[in-house]
Amino acid sequence: MINYNGKKYICLLDFAMDFIRGKWKAVILCHLYDEPTRFLELQRITNGISQKVLNEKLTELKNDGLINKVVYPEIPPKVEYYLTDRGEELTKIIKEIEAWSAKYYPELDGGCD
């Protein structure tokens, strides 16, 4: 059993999966893979996520050290999110899972790109 930040995990895999557990975290990370992205653009390309949930997931990903948020001193403020090195490494693994899905289920269309 692993204890970390008040949570208990069965093993290191359970611990690692907690970073992308849920419907939106992995999708958000994939959409940040190529370039920094603004909040409204993330909301548009994730198709179906509410502003509240997107904000919660971005905050969780930021707190986990997987993304950073940059606020530019402009009016209106420009905010962009981008992957940290840790987030980029995890996203490469997520992209491998996506490639596996495309290989074994080619009849499905719906990559994160």
Secondary structure, 3 states (H helix, E strand, C coil): CEEECCEEECCHHHHHHCCCCCCCHHHHHHHCCCCCEEHHHHHHHHCCCCHHHHHHHHHHHHHCCCEEEEEECCCCCEEEEEECHHHHHHHHHHHHHHHHHHHHCCCCCCCCC
